[in-house]
Amino acid sequence: MTGCGIACTIWASAGDSVAEKGTIVGKNRDNSPSLHTRLALVFPVKGFRFLGILDIEADGYVVAAVNEKGLVVVNASANSVRRSERHVAVEDVTRRILENFDSVDSLDKQRDFLRKTHPAIYIVADPEKIMSVEVAPRGNVAITVKDNGSFAFTNHYTSEGLADANEKISHESLARFKRINQLLGGLPGAHTLDDFISLSRDRNSGGPGAMMRVSRKGSKIRTLATWIIRLEPGSAPTVYVQIFNEGRKPETFAARLDERFWNPEKRQQTVRSKE
């Protein structure tokens, strides 16, 4: 599974760091422009429904998503681990979390299953908390849960306990990690959905570490999709998605994911009632 096999940036804020509280999560998916992404509403045979951006070439690998319970998962590859140890996935862990868990706390109580998964980096969030999950080889995992503050990841481990798992960190991963933290730290007040959207579009004046990556000399990697979501206690999530498939115009989707969104029959009933 190679949903984020080259590079991605993921970041999140919670509590006092967010305007009017709650949490916000962002992700830019970066990879070869030959790979295509689609936005889909998934209704599994068992488990919670979810809306997410999927990697078409990787059998629908989930890149970023939110389930009907308001749990968000975004992921990034641990490219600091050699490919032979990294590409050993036997299941889509992001999909498993989305289908089976309804909160950060519920996942935290069953975190042991993560030790048996492939090396990767995740941010998981609900309206109250954000969780970072860094999965290294041989069952080593670092998990941090916050109800206040921010964190961000690119494609290497940042936990002190996993420092030895970084066999080789790319200059681009380090540059993007530095840049996203500068951007988060430079916001003038509590973070908003619009702030995260602006961060996702940052081009750093064409320099290294830009969040929005475009094709340039020496690298064909570019940003293929953006996922930003605002989770507010007692309210429906607000999501903003942009997809940049090669040869097509950019697609934008923005919506409030209320009960009518998850239940099409209720949408139909509402339309009929207005007729």
Residue, then its C-alpha position, 0 to 999 in steps of 0.5 A: m500500500t503506497g497511499c503516501g509513499i513519497a511524501c506528505t505533511i500532516w498537522a493538527s491543533a486542539g483546545d486553546s490553540v483553536a478558535e472556539k475550542g475543538t480540533i483542526v486537522g490538515k494534510n497535504r498528500d504529495n506524490s508522483p503526479s501519475l497517481h490519482t486521488r478521489l473523494a469517496l463516501v464509503f459504506p463498509v459491510k461492517g463498521f462505521r461509514f466514512l468520507g475520505i480521499l483514496d489512492i486509486e492506484a493502491d486499491g483504495y488506500v485511505v489517505a485521509a478521512v472522517n467517520e460518521k462518529g466524528l473521528v478523523v485519521v490522516n497518515a504519512s509514510a515513514n520514509s526514514v525507514r528502508r523500503s523493504e521494512r516499510h512496505v510490509a502492510v497486510e491491511d489498511v490501518t487507517r480504514r481499520i481505525l475509521e471502521n472500528f473506533d469512535s473516539v481518540d480514547s477508544l483507540d487509545k484503550q486498544r493501542d496494542f494492535l498498532r504494534k503489529t502494523h507496518p511503519a507509518i505515522y498517523i494523526v487521529a482526532d475527535p472534537e476533544k483530542i488529537m493523537s499522534v501515532e508513530v509506528a516504527p519497525r519491530g513493534n516500536v510505537a510512540i503515542t502522544v495524546k493532547d487536548n491542548g496544543s499542536f503537532a505536525f509530522t512529515n516523513h520521519y519520526t520525531s519522538e525521542g524514543l524512536a530516534d534510532a528508527n530513523e535510518k536516513i532522513s531526507h532533506e525535504s522531510l526536514a525542510r517541510f517539518k521545519r516549515i510547517n512548525q514555523l507556520l503553525g507558530g507564526l499564526p497570530g491567534a487561535h487557529t481556524l479552518d481558514d488558517f489551515i487552508s492557507l497553510s496548505r497553500d504555502r509555497n515558501s516563495g518557491g523555496p524548499g519546505a513549501m507545503m504546496r509542492v509543485s513540479r520543479k527541477g530535480s523532483k517531480i513530486r507535487t501536492l496531489a490533494t489537501w484535506i482540512i477538517r474542523l471538529e467542534p464539540g456538539s457540532a457537525p464537522t466541517v471539511y474542506v478538500q482539494i484534489f489535483n489530478e493530472g490532466r484535470k481541473p482542480e476539484t474542491f469539496a466543502a461541506r458540513l457533515d451533519e446527520r443528513f449528509w450521512n443519511p441520504e434518506k433523510r436528505q430525500q425526506t427534507v427535499r420532499s417536505k419542501e415541495 
